[in-house]
C-alpha cells in the first residue's frame, strides 16, 4: 500500500460550469414627432448630429416623420434613449424649433 492518494480520474467526473443566464436589457425606440414649424433641414441635422445617420438615411426618416406623423430614430437601452430624447429637446429649444422627441418600449425586443 502506498502513502500517496490515488490519482483522480477526470473521466469519471462530470463538471458543469454554471453560466448565469443574463437577460438583455429592455430596449426603447426614440421617436421624432412631426409638427408644422420645424424645418426639414433641421430634422435632418438632428438625425445626423445626434443619431449619427447618413444624410440619405436621415432624409428617409425625416420624410417618414413628415408623412406619417412620427418616425423611429433608433433603438437603445433605456438610459441611452433617455439621453437622446433630452439631447433632441435641448437642441431644438436652443435653435427655437418646437420639435418633439419621445421614447417608447420596443415591442420587437422582449428583454430575452
Residue pairs with C-beta under 8 A, 6 or more apart in sequence:
23 111
23 112
24 109
24 111
24 112
25 77
25 78
25 111
26 77
26 78
26 105
26 106
26 109
26 110
26 111
27 75
27 76
27 77
27 81
27 105
27 106
27 108
27 109
28 75
28 76
28 77
28 78
28 81
28 103
28 104
28 105
28 106
29 72
29 74
29 75
29 81
29 103
29 104
29 105
29 106
30 51
30 72
30 73
30 74
30 75
30 76
30 81
30 84
30 85
30 88
30 101
30 102
30 103
31 70
31 71
31 72
31 73
31 101
31 102
31 103
31 104
32 43
32 46
32 47
32 61
32 65
32 70
32 71
32 73
32 88
32 99
32 100
32 101
33 65
33 69
33 70
33 99
33 100
33 101
33 102
34 65
34 66
34 68
34 69
34 70
35 98
35 99
35 100
37 97
37 98
38 92
38 97
38 98
38 99
39 97
40 62
40 66
42 92
42 95
42 97
42 99
43 58
43 62
43 65
43 66
43 99
44 55
44 58
44 59
44 62
46 88
46 91
46 92
46 99
47 53
47 57
47 58
47 61
47 62
47 73
48 54
48 55
48 58
49 91
50 73
50 84
50 87
50 88
50 91
51 58
51 73
51 74
51 84
53 61
53 73
61 71
61 72
61 73
62 71
64 71
65 71
73 84
73 101
74 84
75 81
75 106
75 108
75 109
76 84
81 103
82 103
84 101
84 103
85 101
85 102
85 103
88 99
88 101
89 99
89 100
89 101
92 98
92 99
92 100
92 101
